[in-house]
Structure formats: C-alpha cells, structure tokens
Amino acid sequence: MTVPTLILYGSSDVNVPPEITAHIAARLIADARYIEYEGSGHAIGMTDRERVNVDLFAFLREAGR
C-alpha cells in the first residue's frame, strides 16, 4: 500500500484483538501510523471520540502536505 494509513486500536479490544490484526497490519503497510488507545475497547470512536478526532485530524493534516 502506498497511501498514508492510520491504524487506531483499543488495547482492550476483545472482539478483534490487536495482536491478531492491528499489529500485523502496521507491519505490512509501509509507513503506517499506528496508535493504540490504552485500556480502550472496540468502540474507540464512541468511548474516546475526542482523542480519536485529535489524532485523526493531525494525521489528515500531515497526509495533506
């Protein structure tokens, strides 16, 4: 993949454990930015929305340069 990629993950996600998906994806996608939310579960867009928005907008600003 040659596009900027942001991977956001909750460290306590029991639906899709990070060691099975996010960690592998971060290694396979060149220059992927991986952010893990300590103690968060699967629904980080709802439980950590303020932090997700900050991280997402920062990533989009960087990718747009």
Residue pairs with C-beta under 8 A, 6 or more apart in sequence:
1 29
1 30
1 32
2 30
4 31
4 33
4 59
4 62
4 63
5 29
5 31
5 32
5 33
6 32
6 33
6 35
6 55
6 56
6 59
7 22
7 25
7 26
7 29
7 32
7 33
7 34
7 35
8 35
8 37
8 44
8 52
8 55
8 56
9 18
9 22
9 34
9 35
9 36
9 37
9 44
10 18
10 36
10 37
10 39
10 40
10 41
10 42
10 43
10 44
10 47
10 48
11 18
11 36
11 37
11 38
11 39
11 40
12 39
12 40
12 41
13 40
13 41
13 42
14 41
14 42
15 41
15 42
16 22
16 42
18 36
22 34
22 36
23 34
25 32
26 32
26 34
33 59
35 55
37 44
37 48
37 51
37 52
40 47
40 48
41 47
44 52
45 52
